[in-house]
Amino acid sequence: MAKKNTVLVKLVSTADTGFYFVKKRNPKKLTEKLAFRKYDPVVRKHVEFKEEKLKS
């Protein structure tokens, strides 16, 4: 059976609330780190979320 192309990464809020999303990423096609502007319900604002390694 073939290996999976995607890896799970953690998108952590830059507002230092501890809130995070988990997202799949293909490291062969997308080489740079992910960064999204998403809603953080702890601070009730849209903030930047940056990629970190997910501990498995």
N, CA and C atoms as an extended XYZ file, in Angstrom:
168
Properties=species:S:1:pos:R:3:atomname:S:1:resname:S:1:resid:I:1 pbc="F F F"
N         0.837       -1.177        0.000 N   MET     1
C         0.000        0.000        0.000 CA  MET     1
C         0.888        1.249        0.000 C   MET     1
N         0.472        2.266       -0.725 N   ALA     2
C         1.260        3.486       -0.863 CA  ALA     2
C         1.184        4.336        0.408 C   ALA     2
N         2.254        5.138        0.620 N   LYS     3
C         2.255        6.068        1.741 CA  LYS     3
C         1.362        7.258        1.426 C   LYS     3
N         0.803        7.860        2.445 N   LYS     4
C        -0.031        9.040        2.252 CA  LYS     4
C         0.839       10.250        1.952 C   LYS     4
N         0.330       11.139        1.102 N   ASN     5
C         1.074       12.349        0.741 CA  ASN     5
C         0.889       13.462        1.752 C   ASN     5
N        -0.209       13.444        2.500 N   THR     6
C        -0.519       14.566        3.373 CA  THR     6
C        -0.040       14.314        4.804 C   THR     6
N         0.283       15.411        5.472 N   VAL     7
C         0.635       15.359        6.890 CA  VAL     7
C        -0.302       16.316        7.632 C   VAL     7
N        -0.554       16.030        8.886 N   LEU     8
C        -1.386       16.910        9.699 CA  LEU     8
C        -0.506       17.975       10.344 C   LEU     8
N        -0.949       19.227       10.290 N   VAL     9
C        -0.234       20.328       10.929 CA  VAL     9
C        -1.202       21.070       11.836 C   VAL     9
N        -0.647       21.764       12.794 N   LYS    10
C        -1.435       22.518       13.766 CA  LYS    10
C        -1.297       23.995       13.423 C   LYS    10
N        -2.427       24.695       13.276 N   LEU    11
C        -2.431       26.135       13.051 CA  LEU    11
C        -2.752       26.811       14.378 C   LEU    11
N        -1.762       27.480       14.957 N   VAL    12
C        -1.884       28.066       16.296 CA  VAL    12
C        -2.129       29.569       16.183 C   VAL    12
N        -3.016       30.069       17.016 N   SER    13
C        -3.355       31.492       17.034 CA  SER    13
C        -2.167       32.325       17.493 C   SER    13
N        -1.941       33.459       16.819 N   THR    14
C        -0.866       34.360       17.215 CA  THR    14
C        -1.287       35.280       18.357 C   THR    14
N        -2.556       35.185       18.777 N   ALA    15
C        -3.035       35.984       19.911 CA  ALA    15
C        -2.664       35.327       21.243 C   ALA    15
N        -1.944       34.215       21.216 N   ASP    16
C        -1.491       33.487       22.410 CA  ASP    16
C        -2.636       33.064       23.318 C   ASP    16
N        -3.725       32.579       22.705 N   THR    17
C        -4.854       32.096       23.482 CA  THR    17
C        -4.795       30.590       23.672 C   THR    17
N        -3.965       29.904       22.885 N   GLY    18
C        -3.906       28.455       22.958 CA  GLY    18
C        -4.879       27.776       22.019 C   GLY    18
N        -5.695       28.554       21.302 N   PHE    19
C        -6.660       27.985       20.362 CA  PHE    19
C        -5.935       27.592       19.080 C   PHE    19
N        -6.335       26.447       18.491 N   TYR    20
C        -5.678       25.998       17.264 CA  TYR    20
C        -6.643       25.218       16.381 C   TYR    20
N        -6.295       25.130       15.107 N   PHE    21
C        -6.984       24.300       14.129 CA  PHE    21
C        -6.016       23.222       13.688 C   PHE    21
N        -6.544       22.084       13.211 N   VAL    22
C        -5.714       21.029       12.632 CA  VAL    22
C        -6.081       20.933       11.163 C   VAL    22
N        -5.058       20.922       10.297 N   LYS    23
C        -5.284       20.938        8.865 CA  LYS    23
C        -4.320       19.985        8.187 C   LYS    23
N        -4.718       19.446        7.040 N   LYS    24
C        -3.846       18.586        6.251 CA  LYS    24
C        -3.051       19.426        5.261 C   LYS    24
N        -1.810       18.994        4.992 N   ARG    25
C        -0.956       19.711        4.047 CA  ARG    25
C        -0.101       18.705        3.297 C   ARG    25
N         0.066       18.908        1.991 N   ASN    26
C         0.939       18.074        1.181 CA  ASN    26
C         2.306       18.762        1.112 C   ASN    26
N         3.318       18.234        1.815 N   PRO    27
C         4.613       18.917        1.858 CA  PRO    27
C         5.382       18.870        0.544 C   PRO    27
N         5.026       17.984       -0.367 N   LYS    28
C         5.716       17.935       -1.655 CA  LYS    28
C         5.248       19.042       -2.587 C   LYS    28
N         3.960       19.367       -2.535 N   LYS    29
C         3.424       20.414       -3.409 CA  LYS    29
C         3.481       21.789       -2.775 C   LYS    29
N         3.284       21.860       -1.468 N   LEU    30
C         3.247       23.138       -0.756 CA  LEU    30
C         4.413       23.165        0.224 C   LEU    30
N         5.504       23.809       -0.177 N   THR    31
C         6.727       23.730        0.626 CA  THR    31
C         6.796       24.784        1.721 C   THR    31
N         6.135       25.933        1.549 N   GLU    32
C         6.207       26.965        2.583 CA  GLU    32
C         5.197       26.680        3.690 C   GLU    32
N         5.396       27.315        4.833 N   LYS    33
C         4.507       27.089        5.975 CA  LYS    33
C         3.175       27.800        5.753 C   LYS    33
N         2.107       27.209        6.305 N   LEU    34
C         0.773       27.776        6.159 CA  LEU    34
C         0.572       28.930        7.135 C   LEU    34
N        -0.173       29.921        6.699 N   ALA    35
C        -0.575       31.029        7.562 CA  ALA    35
C        -1.928       31.504        7.065 C   ALA    35
N        -2.914       31.510        7.942 N   PHE    36
C        -4.264       31.933        7.596 CA  PHE    36
C        -4.745       32.987        8.578 C   PHE    36
N        -5.667       33.806        8.129 N   ARG    37
C        -6.352       34.744        9.007 CA  ARG    37
C        -7.725       34.156        9.269 C   ARG    37
N        -7.925       33.649       10.490 N   LYS    38
C        -9.162       32.961       10.837 CA  LYS    38
C        -9.697       33.502       12.164 C   LYS    38
N       -10.899       33.068       12.493 N   TYR    39
C       -11.577       33.553       13.696 CA  TYR    39
C       -11.090       32.805       14.930 C   TYR    39
N       -10.722       33.552       15.963 N   ASP    40
C       -10.342       32.981       17.255 CA  ASP    40
C       -11.463       33.277       18.243 C   ASP    40
N       -12.222       32.258       18.664 N   PRO    41
C       -13.360       32.517       19.549 CA  PRO    41
C       -12.977       32.950       20.957 C   PRO    41
N       -11.735       32.760       21.362 N   VAL    42
C       -11.329       33.158       22.714 CA  VAL    42
C       -11.248       34.686       22.811 C   VAL    42
N       -10.636       35.327       21.800 N   VAL    43
C       -10.549       36.788       21.793 CA  VAL    43
C       -11.671       37.421       20.971 C   VAL    43
N       -12.473       36.578       20.300 N   ARG    44
C       -13.605       36.995       19.480 CA  ARG    44
C       -13.193       37.976       18.382 C   ARG    44
N       -12.086       37.626       17.696 N   LYS    45
C       -11.580       38.435       16.586 CA  LYS    45
C       -10.979       37.521       15.534 C   LYS    45
N       -10.772       38.060       14.343 N   HIS    46
C       -10.000       37.366       13.327 CA  HIS    46
C        -8.528       37.689       13.573 C   HIS    46
N        -7.714       36.655       13.707 N   VAL    47
C        -6.277       36.829       13.925 CA  VAL    47
C        -5.522       35.884       12.998 C   VAL    47
N        -4.229       36.066       12.920 N   GLU    48
C        -3.387       35.208       12.092 CA  GLU    48
C        -3.109       33.894       12.819 C   GLU    48
N        -3.203       32.807       12.086 N   PHE    49
C        -2.875       31.483       12.590 CA  PHE    49
C        -1.670       30.982       11.815 C   PHE    49
N        -0.619       30.552       12.515 N   LYS    50
C         0.601       30.082       11.865 CA  LYS    50
C         0.810       28.606       12.137 C   LYS    50
N         1.482       27.961       11.207 N   GLU    51
C         1.680       26.511       11.278 CA  GLU    51
C         2.747       26.133       12.306 C   GLU    51
N         2.448       25.082       13.040 N   GLU    52
C         3.410       24.429       13.933 CA  GLU    52
C         3.311       22.940       13.734 C   GLU    52
N         4.296       22.216       14.223 N   LYS    53
C         4.284       20.783       14.089 CA  LYS    53
C         3.288       20.169       15.072 C   LYS    53
N         2.528       19.194       14.611 N   LEU    54
C         1.554       18.506       15.446 CA  LEU    54
C         2.230       17.328       16.127 C   LEU    54
N         2.147       17.276       17.439 N   LYS    55
C         2.741       16.163       18.185 CA  LYS    55
C         1.818       14.961       18.057 C   LYS    55
N         2.336       13.849       17.522 N   SER    56
C         1.484       12.678       17.344 CA  SER    56
C         1.657       11.663       18.433 C   SER    56
